[in-house]
């Protein structure tokens, strides 16, 4: 009788341990679905296609499940995968909402538990490193972005940028900052440009404007090639570099040997400028050169006149 009892106990232990081993080392099949469909599936941070989908041979036990869909809040939950077949589904919530539904299932039942996920409303900022960019140089943009892993940079301006052009998609760092250096070389033309930075879902944006100058010419002419002391000389010209102003510098004898800046003139609407200068009786006689340059010194021109005694 004792022998029979011992055998029974041994068989029972083998069966129990076998069941336990089967439960801990088995595999499960997961069925995923979301509303709306098409969400990206991430199990333990690994991508497994889009919903609806079935994933076999998943180890039983604890896992993390995440659904991602553009324009909706990421859905994330800790799940327990049993052996057999389980269904995990969720109704995704637009970004304005902070509450999502975590769905956890077993082979026989599926339960839904509301959880609150810490969300951040998308926000984008942008700055440029120079308000005026010279053709041939580079421009660095930087800023911050929350609620998105990527920033979309859309540039509007003259020429190829008339209808807007996506120039870059810089990534956002762990500190929510981003940075991009634009180096178009000489392929741009002068004018006013506007850069708009969007988050990845294009739900938030910020913009800045800056000027591009260069690639044009500056000219000067004088109505007087020779004048006498006490007379006024007139100068005029054109600036097509995209600059907003020009600077006039006078070179000549005496105090003008090293050049003296006389005026900085805003351009007229047609990019022209004009200026008059009085050569009074104190000015030394001789040859003078009036030079003009645009505000960023990308182009210049000059004209020479002679001052004689009256």
TORVEX-18129 format. One record per residue (C-alpha): residue in three letters; chain; x, y, z. Coordinates in steps of 0.02 Angstrom, whole numbers, plus 50000, padded with zeros to 5 digits. Example, Ala and Ser with C-alpha at 12.3 -4.5 7.8 and 13.67 -1.06 7.14 Angstrom:
BEGIN
<resn: ALA, chain: A, east: 50615, north: 49775, up: 50390> .
<resn: SER, chain: A, east: 50684, north: 49947, up: 50357> .
This chain:
BEGIN
<resn: UNK, chain: A, east: 50000, north: 50000, up: 50000> .
<resn: UNK, chain: A, east: 50142, north: 50118, up: 50044> .
<resn: UNK, chain: A, east: 50224, north: 50082, up: 49876> .
<resn: UNK, chain: A, east: 50066, north: 50126, up: 49783> .
<resn: UNK, chain: A, east: 50051, north: 50291, up: 49881> .
<resn: UNK, chain: A, east: 50232, north: 50339, up: 49843> .
<resn: UNK, chain: A, east: 50209, north: 50304, up: 49658> .
<resn: UNK, chain: A, east: 50051, north: 50410, up: 49656> .
<resn: UNK, chain: A, east: 50141, north: 50557, up: 49741> .
<resn: UNK, chain: A, east: 50285, north: 50547, up: 49616> .
<resn: UNK, chain: A, east: 50167, north: 50544, up: 49467> .
<resn: UNK, chain: A, east: 50070, north: 50692, up: 49537> .
<resn: UNK, chain: A, east: 50230, north: 50794, up: 49559> .
<resn: UNK, chain: A, east: 50284, north: 50755, up: 49381> .
<resn: UNK, chain: A, east: 50115, north: 50809, up: 49311> .
<resn: UNK, chain: A, east: 50112, north: 50970, up: 49413> .
<resn: UNK, chain: A, east: 50290, north: 51018, up: 49369> .
<resn: UNK, chain: A, east: 50255, north: 50979, up: 49187> .
<resn: UNK, chain: A, east: 50103, north: 51092, up: 49187> .
<resn: UNK, chain: A, east: 50201, north: 51230, up: 49270> .
<resn: UNK, chain: A, east: 50342, north: 51214, up: 49144> .
<resn: UNK, chain: A, east: 50218, north: 51217, up: 49001> .
<resn: UNK, chain: A, east: 50136, north: 51375, up: 49068> .
<resn: UNK, chain: A, east: 50299, north: 51468, up: 49091> .
<resn: UNK, chain: A, east: 50385, north: 51415, up: 48931> .
<resn: UNK, chain: A, east: 50238, north: 51420, up: 48809> .
<resn: UNK, chain: A, east: 50201, north: 51538, up: 48666> .
<resn: UNK, chain: A, east: 50053, north: 51649, up: 48632> .
<resn: UNK, chain: A, east: 49970, north: 51716, up: 48476> .
<resn: UNK, chain: A, east: 49919, north: 51900, up: 48482> .
<resn: UNK, chain: A, east: 49785, north: 51981, up: 48377> .
<resn: UNK, chain: A, east: 49794, north: 52172, up: 48365> .
<resn: UNK, chain: A, east: 49660, north: 52295, up: 48311> .
<resn: UNK, chain: A, east: 49634, north: 52482, up: 48329> .
<resn: UNK, chain: A, east: 49508, north: 52614, up: 48287> .
<resn: UNK, chain: A, east: 49555, north: 52691, up: 48168> .
<resn: UNK, chain: A, east: 49645, north: 52550, up: 48079> .
<resn: UNK, chain: A, east: 49822, north: 52568, up: 48013> .
<resn: UNK, chain: A, east: 49911, north: 52606, up: 48177> .
<resn: UNK, chain: A, east: 50092, north: 52552, up: 48193> .
<resn: UNK, chain: A, east: 50120, north: 52406, up: 48314> .
<resn: UNK, chain: A, east: 50269, north: 52408, up: 48434> .
<resn: UNK, chain: A, east: 50294, north: 52260, up: 48550> .
<resn: UNK, chain: A, east: 50438, north: 52284, up: 48671> .
<resn: UNK, chain: A, east: 50491, north: 52434, up: 48563> .
<resn: UNK, chain: A, east: 50503, north: 52325, up: 48406> .
<resn: UNK, chain: A, east: 50397, north: 52366, up: 48252> .
<resn: UNK, chain: A, east: 50276, north: 52229, up: 48194> .
<resn: UNK, chain: A, east: 50175, north: 52307, up: 48054> .
<resn: UNK, chain: A, east: 50007, north: 52394, up: 48063> .
<resn: UNK, chain: A, east: 49834, north: 52351, up: 48129> .
<resn: UNK, chain: A, east: 49738, north: 52240, up: 48104> .
<resn: UNK, chain: A, east: 49870, north: 52105, up: 48120> .
<resn: UNK, chain: A, east: 49909, north: 51937, up: 48202> .
<resn: UNK, chain: A, east: 50076, north: 51898, up: 48284> .
<resn: UNK, chain: A, east: 50116, north: 51715, up: 48327> .
<resn: UNK, chain: A, east: 50250, north: 51638, up: 48437> .
<resn: UNK, chain: A, east: 50258, north: 51774, up: 48569> .
<resn: UNK, chain: A, east: 50336, north: 51724, up: 48734> .
<resn: UNK, chain: A, east: 50212, north: 51716, up: 48877> .
<resn: UNK, chain: A, east: 50234, north: 51840, up: 49016> .
<resn: UNK, chain: A, east: 50256, north: 52029, up: 49034> .
<resn: UNK, chain: A, east: 50277, north: 52141, up: 48881> .
<resn: UNK, chain: A, east: 50250, north: 52321, up: 48829> .
<resn: UNK, chain: A, east: 50129, north: 52359, up: 48688> .
<resn: UNK, chain: A, east: 50115, north: 52523, up: 48594> .
<resn: UNK, chain: A, east: 50008, north: 52585, up: 48450> .
<resn: UNK, chain: A, east: 50061, north: 52739, up: 48351> .
<resn: UNK, chain: A, east: 49958, north: 52833, up: 48225> .
<resn: UNK, chain: A, east: 49988, north: 53006, up: 48149> .
<resn: UNK, chain: A, east: 49871, north: 53136, up: 48223> .
<resn: UNK, chain: A, east: 49827, north: 53026, up: 48373> .
<resn: UNK, chain: A, east: 49899, north: 53005, up: 48545> .
<resn: UNK, chain: A, east: 50018, north: 52857, up: 48562> .
<resn: UNK, chain: A, east: 49932, north: 52712, up: 48652> .
<resn: UNK, chain: A, east: 50045, north: 52616, up: 48771> .
<resn: UNK, chain: A, east: 50018, north: 52485, up: 48906> .
<resn: UNK, chain: A, east: 50103, north: 52346, up: 49001> .
<resn: UNK, chain: A, east: 50022, north: 52180, up: 48952> .
<resn: UNK, chain: A, east: 50033, north: 51998, up: 49007> .
<resn: UNK, chain: A, east: 50035, north: 51874, up: 48865> .
<resn: UNK, chain: A, east: 49960, north: 51703, up: 48906> .
<resn: UNK, chain: A, east: 49982, north: 51543, up: 48805> .
<resn: UNK, chain: A, east: 49855, north: 51521, up: 48668> .
<resn: UNK, chain: A, east: 49768, north: 51661, up: 48576> .
<resn: UNK, chain: A, east: 49737, north: 51837, up: 48645> .
<resn: UNK, chain: A, east: 49661, north: 51994, up: 48574> .
<resn: UNK, chain: A, east: 49725, north: 52170, up: 48610> .
<resn: UNK, chain: A, east: 49628, north: 52316, up: 48541> .
<resn: UNK, chain: A, east: 49616, north: 52503, up: 48573> .
<resn: UNK, chain: A, east: 49520, north: 52655, up: 48518> .
<resn: UNK, chain: A, east: 49649, north: 52789, up: 48481> .
<resn: UNK, chain: A, east: 49620, north: 52965, up: 48544> .
<resn: UNK, chain: A, east: 49662, north: 53126, up: 48450> .
<resn: UNK, chain: A, east: 49809, north: 53225, up: 48517> .
<resn: UNK, chain: A, east: 49696, north: 53346, up: 48610> .
<resn: UNK, chain: A, east: 49644, north: 53207, up: 48728> .
<resn: UNK, chain: A, east: 49748, north: 53140, up: 48872> .
<resn: UNK, chain: A, east: 49649, north: 52980, up: 48911> .
<resn: UNK, chain: A, east: 49669, north: 52819, up: 48814> .
<resn: UNK, chain: A, east: 49601, north: 52643, up: 48835> .
<resn: UNK, chain: A, east: 49722, north: 52504, up: 48878> .
<resn: UNK, chain: A, east: 49657, north: 52335, up: 48822> .
<resn: UNK, chain: A, east: 49721, north: 52177, up: 48902> .
<resn: UNK, chain: A, east: 49660, north: 52005, up: 48849> .
<resn: UNK, chain: A, east: 49675, north: 51822, up: 48888> .
<resn: UNK, chain: A, east: 49632, north: 51669, up: 48787> .
<resn: UNK, chain: A, east: 49451, north: 51678, up: 48847> .
<resn: UNK, chain: A, east: 49417, north: 51858, up: 48897> .
<resn: UNK, chain: A, east: 49467, north: 52033, up: 48853> .
<resn: UNK, chain: A, east: 49460, north: 52173, up: 48982> .
<resn: UNK, chain: A, east: 49484, north: 52358, up: 48954> .
<resn: UNK, chain: A, east: 49561, north: 52469, up: 49086> .
<resn: UNK, chain: A, east: 49565, north: 52659, up: 49067> .
<resn: UNK, chain: A, east: 49739, north: 52728, up: 49096> .
<resn: UNK, chain: A, east: 49804, north: 52905, up: 49088> .
<resn: UNK, chain: A, east: 49958, north: 52935, up: 48982> .
<resn: UNK, chain: A, east: 50060, north: 53092, up: 49012> .
<resn: UNK, chain: A, east: 50042, north: 53188, up: 48850> .
<resn: UNK, chain: A, east: 50121, north: 53348, up: 48787> .
<resn: UNK, chain: A, east: 50032, north: 53461, up: 48665> .
<resn: UNK, chain: A, east: 50142, north: 53488, up: 48512> .
<resn: UNK, chain: A, east: 50233, north: 53654, up: 48513> .
<resn: UNK, chain: A, east: 50368, north: 53718, up: 48396> .
<resn: UNK, chain: A, east: 50484, north: 53868, up: 48405> .
<resn: UNK, chain: A, east: 50612, north: 53930, up: 48279> .
<resn: UNK, chain: A, east: 50756, north: 54055, up: 48274> .
<resn: UNK, chain: A, east: 50881, north: 54106, up: 48140> .
<resn: UNK, chain: A, east: 51062, north: 54154, up: 48172> .
<resn: UNK, chain: A, east: 51061, north: 54305, up: 48056> .
<resn: UNK, chain: A, east: 50922, north: 54419, up: 47997> .
<resn: UNK, chain: A, east: 51015, north: 54454, up: 47835> .
<resn: UNK, chain: A, east: 51101, north: 54312, up: 47741> .
<resn: UNK, chain: A, east: 51227, north: 54343, up: 47603> .
<resn: UNK, chain: A, east: 51216, north: 54234, up: 47448> .
<resn: UNK, chain: A, east: 51353, north: 54103, up: 47458> .
<resn: UNK, chain: A, east: 51349, north: 54092, up: 47648> .
<resn: UNK, chain: A, east: 51248, north: 53977, up: 47761> .
<resn: UNK, chain: A, east: 51104, north: 54007, up: 47880> .
<resn: UNK, chain: A, east: 51077, north: 53907, up: 48040> .
<resn: UNK, chain: A, east: 50903, north: 53879, up: 48109> .
<resn: UNK, chain: A, east: 50867, north: 53809, up: 48282> .
<resn: UNK, chain: A, east: 50725, north: 53794, up: 48404> .
<resn: UNK, chain: A, east: 50624, north: 53679, up: 48514> .
<resn: UNK, chain: A, east: 50489, north: 53550, up: 48481> .
<resn: UNK, chain: A, east: 50381, north: 53452, up: 48603> .
<resn: UNK, chain: A, east: 50264, north: 53309, up: 48559> .
<resn: UNK, chain: A, east: 50357, north: 53260, up: 48400> .
<resn: UNK, chain: A, east: 50517, north: 53168, up: 48354> .
<resn: UNK, chain: A, east: 50544, north: 53267, up: 48193> .
<resn: UNK, chain: A, east: 50527, north: 53447, up: 48132> .
<resn: UNK, chain: A, east: 50474, north: 53487, up: 47953> .
<resn: UNK, chain: A, east: 50555, north: 53644, up: 47880> .
<resn: UNK, chain: A, east: 50459, north: 53726, up: 47736> .
<resn: UNK, chain: A, east: 50541, north: 53876, up: 47651> .
<resn: UNK, chain: A, east: 50449, north: 54009, up: 47550> .
<resn: UNK, chain: A, east: 50531, north: 54146, up: 47448> .
<resn: UNK, chain: A, east: 50573, north: 54203, up: 47272> .
<resn: UNK, chain: A, east: 50625, north: 54089, up: 47129> .
<resn: UNK, chain: A, east: 50619, north: 53903, up: 47166> .
<resn: UNK, chain: A, east: 50537, north: 53935, up: 47335> .
<resn: UNK, chain: A, east: 50384, north: 54030, up: 47270> .
<resn: UNK, chain: A, east: 50265, north: 53886, up: 47311> .
<resn: UNK, chain: A, east: 50362, north: 53826, up: 47462> .
<resn: UNK, chain: A, east: 50494, north: 53691, up: 47472> .
<resn: UNK, chain: A, east: 50531, north: 53562, up: 47607> .
<resn: UNK, chain: A, east: 50717, north: 53589, up: 47640> .
<resn: UNK, chain: A, east: 50747, north: 53473, up: 47789> .
<resn: UNK, chain: A, east: 50671, north: 53360, up: 47922> .
<resn: UNK, chain: A, east: 50790, north: 53376, up: 48071> .
<resn: UNK, chain: A, east: 50766, north: 53260, up: 48219> .
<resn: UNK, chain: A, east: 50721, north: 53323, up: 48392> .
<resn: UNK, chain: A, east: 50844, north: 53284, up: 48533> .
<resn: UNK, chain: A, east: 50805, north: 53217, up: 48705> .
<resn: UNK, chain: A, east: 50808, north: 53396, up: 48770> .
<resn: UNK, chain: A, east: 50671, north: 53443, up: 48643> .
<resn: UNK, chain: A, east: 50790, north: 53549, up: 48539> .
<resn: UNK, chain: A, east: 50830, north: 53541, up: 48354> .
<resn: UNK, chain: A, east: 50954, north: 53624, up: 48237> .
<resn: UNK, chain: A, east: 50985, north: 53635, up: 48049> .
<resn: UNK, chain: A, east: 51110, north: 53728, up: 47940> .
<resn: UNK, chain: A, east: 51048, north: 53781, up: 47768> .
<resn: UNK, chain: A, east: 51187, north: 53802, up: 47640> .
<resn: UNK, chain: A, east: 51111, north: 53834, up: 47468> .
<resn: UNK, chain: A, east: 51272, north: 53905, up: 47394> .
<resn: UNK, chain: A, east: 51237, north: 54023, up: 47250> .
<resn: UNK, chain: A, east: 51076, north: 53940, up: 47193> .
<resn: UNK, chain: A, east: 50963, north: 54067, up: 47280> .
<resn: UNK, chain: A, east: 50917, north: 54243, up: 47229> .
<resn: UNK, chain: A, east: 50903, north: 54396, up: 47338> .
<resn: UNK, chain: A, east: 50739, north: 54437, up: 47423> .
<resn: UNK, chain: A, east: 50635, north: 54402, up: 47578> .
<resn: UNK, chain: A, east: 50614, north: 54222, up: 47636> .
<resn: UNK, chain: A, east: 50497, north: 54143, up: 47764> .
<resn: UNK, chain: A, east: 50536, north: 53978, up: 47849> .
<resn: UNK, chain: A, east: 50395, north: 53882, up: 47935> .
<resn: UNK, chain: A, east: 50435, north: 53742, up: 48058> .
<resn: UNK, chain: A, east: 50300, north: 53609, up: 48087> .
<resn: UNK, chain: A, east: 50291, north: 53462, up: 48205> .
<resn: UNK, chain: A, east: 50279, north: 53290, up: 48123> .
<resn: UNK, chain: A, east: 50088, north: 53291, up: 48122> .
<resn: UNK, chain: A, east: 50083, north: 53473, up: 48063> .
<resn: UNK, chain: A, east: 49972, north: 53521, up: 48210> .
<resn: UNK, chain: A, east: 50089, north: 53656, up: 48277> .
<resn: UNK, chain: A, east: 50205, north: 53779, up: 48190> .
<resn: UNK, chain: A, east: 50312, north: 53933, up: 48205> .
<resn: UNK, chain: A, east: 50392, north: 54045, up: 48073> .
<resn: UNK, chain: A, east: 50527, north: 54175, up: 48046> .
<resn: UNK, chain: A, east: 50572, north: 54289, up: 47901> .
<resn: UNK, chain: A, east: 50745, north: 54342, up: 47844> .
<resn: UNK, chain: A, east: 50826, north: 54429, up: 47696> .
<resn: UNK, chain: A, east: 50947, north: 54357, up: 47569> .
<resn: UNK, chain: A, east: 51060, north: 54485, up: 47485> .
<resn: UNK, chain: A, east: 51196, north: 54479, up: 47353> .
<resn: UNK, chain: A, east: 51206, north: 54421, up: 47175> .
<resn: UNK, chain: A, east: 51167, north: 54594, up: 47108> .
<resn: UNK, chain: A, east: 51256, north: 54758, up: 47072> .
<resn: UNK, chain: A, east: 51275, north: 54933, up: 47143> .
<resn: UNK, chain: A, east: 51301, north: 55083, up: 47028> .
<resn: UNK, chain: A, east: 51340, north: 55268, up: 47046> .
<resn: UNK, chain: A, east: 51340, north: 55413, up: 46924> .
<resn: UNK, chain: A, east: 51372, north: 55599, up: 46951> .
<resn: UNK, chain: A, east: 51296, north: 55747, up: 46866> .
<resn: UNK, chain: A, east: 51460, north: 55840, up: 46893> .
<resn: UNK, chain: A, east: 51629, north: 55777, up: 46834> .
<resn: UNK, chain: A, east: 51709, north: 55941, up: 46884> .
<resn: UNK, chain: A, east: 51647, north: 56071, up: 47010> .
<resn: UNK, chain: A, east: 51710, north: 56225, up: 47099> .
<resn: UNK, chain: A, east: 51721, north: 56265, up: 47285> .
<resn: UNK, chain: A, east: 51553, north: 56315, up: 47355> .
<resn: UNK, chain: A, east: 51458, north: 56204, up: 47232> .
<resn: UNK, chain: A, east: 51346, north: 56053, up: 47262> .
<resn: UNK, chain: A, east: 51379, north: 55889, up: 47173> .
<resn: UNK, chain: A, east: 51237, north: 55767, up: 47139> .
<resn: UNK, chain: A, east: 51252, north: 55578, up: 47141> .
<resn: UNK, chain: A, east: 51129, north: 55439, up: 47103> .
<resn: UNK, chain: A, east: 51126, north: 55253, up: 47067> .
<resn: UNK, chain: A, east: 51044, north: 55083, up: 47079> .
<resn: UNK, chain: A, east: 51063, north: 54935, up: 47199> .
<resn: UNK, chain: A, east: 50999, north: 54762, up: 47148> .
<resn: UNK, chain: A, east: 51083, north: 54655, up: 47281> .
<resn: UNK, chain: A, east: 50927, north: 54644, up: 47389> .
<resn: UNK, chain: A, east: 51000, north: 54759, up: 47522> .
<resn: UNK, chain: A, east: 50889, north: 54891, up: 47600> .
<resn: UNK, chain: A, east: 51016, north: 55032, up: 47598> .
<resn: UNK, chain: A, east: 51181, north: 55095, up: 47527> .
<resn: UNK, chain: A, east: 51326, north: 55189, up: 47608> .
<resn: UNK, chain: A, east: 51422, north: 55332, up: 47525> .
<resn: UNK, chain: A, east: 51607, north: 55359, up: 47565> .
<resn: UNK, chain: A, east: 51711, north: 55506, up: 47501> .
<resn: UNK, chain: A, east: 51898, north: 55490, up: 47466> .
<resn: UNK, chain: A, east: 52012, north: 55636, up: 47423> .
<resn: UNK, chain: A, east: 52147, north: 55752, up: 47486> .
<resn: UNK, chain: A, east: 52173, north: 55806, up: 47666> .
<resn: UNK, chain: A, east: 52048, north: 55736, up: 47791> .
<resn: UNK, chain: A, east: 51972, north: 55624, up: 47656> .
<resn: UNK, chain: A, east: 52132, north: 55526, up: 47623> .
<resn: UNK, chain: A, east: 52071, north: 55375, up: 47720> .
<resn: UNK, chain: A, east: 51890, north: 55396, up: 47667> .
<resn: UNK, chain: A, east: 51745, north: 55475, up: 47761> .
<resn: UNK, chain: A, east: 51572, north: 55396, up: 47768> .
<resn: UNK, chain: A, east: 51451, north: 55532, up: 47719> .
<resn: UNK, chain: A, east: 51281, north: 55448, up: 47726> .
<resn: UNK, chain: A, east: 51183, north: 55285, up: 47732> .
<resn: UNK, chain: A, east: 51033, north: 55300, up: 47617> .
<resn: UNK, chain: A, east: 50877, north: 55191, up: 47612> .
<resn: UNK, chain: A, east: 50832, north: 55132, up: 47438> .
<resn: UNK, chain: A, east: 50679, north: 55194, up: 47348> .
<resn: UNK, chain: A, east: 50542, north: 55072, up: 47298> .
<resn: UNK, chain: A, east: 50624, north: 55051, up: 47127> .
<resn: UNK, chain: A, east: 50795, north: 55011, up: 47208> .
<resn: UNK, chain: A, east: 50867, north: 55182, up: 47162> .
<resn: UNK, chain: A, east: 50950, north: 55310, up: 47273> .
<resn: UNK, chain: A, east: 51010, north: 55491, up: 47258> .
<resn: UNK, chain: A, east: 51119, north: 55610, up: 47359> .
<resn: UNK, chain: A, east: 51187, north: 55787, up: 47352> .
<resn: UNK, chain: A, east: 51347, north: 55847, up: 47435> .
<resn: UNK, chain: A, east: 51409, north: 56026, up: 47460> .
<resn: UNK, chain: A, east: 51595, north: 56054, up: 47426> .
<resn: UNK, chain: A, east: 51611, north: 56212, up: 47530> .
<resn: UNK, chain: A, east: 51758, north: 56331, up: 47532> .
<resn: UNK, chain: A, east: 51848, north: 56229, up: 47667> .
<resn: UNK, chain: A, east: 51869, north: 56076, up: 47556> .
<resn: UNK, chain: A, east: 52045, north: 56060, up: 47483> .
<resn: UNK, chain: A, east: 52062, north: 56067, up: 47295> .
<resn: UNK, chain: A, east: 52100, north: 55910, up: 47197> .
<resn: UNK, chain: A, east: 52026, north: 55745, up: 47139> .
<resn: UNK, chain: A, east: 51889, north: 55659, up: 47241> .
<resn: UNK, chain: A, east: 51813, north: 55486, up: 47227> .
<resn: UNK, chain: A, east: 51636, north: 55451, up: 47287> .
<resn: UNK, chain: A, east: 51612, north: 55266, up: 47326> .
<resn: UNK, chain: A, east: 51448, north: 55175, up: 47357> .
<resn: UNK, chain: A, east: 51421, north: 55000, up: 47431> .
<resn: UNK, chain: A, east: 51268, north: 54902, up: 47484> .
<resn: UNK, chain: A, east: 51232, north: 54876, up: 47670> .
<resn: UNK, chain: A, east: 51311, north: 54702, up: 47675> .
<resn: UNK, chain: A, east: 51459, north: 54755, up: 47566> .
<resn: UNK, chain: A, east: 51424, north: 54626, up: 47431> .
<resn: UNK, chain: A, east: 51444, north: 54750, up: 47288> .
<resn: UNK, chain: A, east: 51512, north: 54927, up: 47260> .
<resn: UNK, chain: A, east: 51548, north: 55060, up: 47130> .
<resn: UNK, chain: A, east: 51633, north: 55231, up: 47123> .
<resn: UNK, chain: A, east: 51646, north: 55390, up: 47021> .
<resn: UNK, chain: A, east: 51783, north: 55526, up: 47018> .
<resn: UNK, chain: A, east: 51758, north: 55714, up: 47012> .
<resn: UNK, chain: A, east: 51879, north: 55861, up: 47017> .
<resn: UNK, chain: A, east: 51863, north: 56008, up: 47135> .
<resn: UNK, chain: A, east: 51936, north: 56171, up: 47069> .
<resn: UNK, chain: A, east: 51942, north: 56348, up: 47139> .
<resn: UNK, chain: A, east: 51795, north: 56460, up: 47104> .
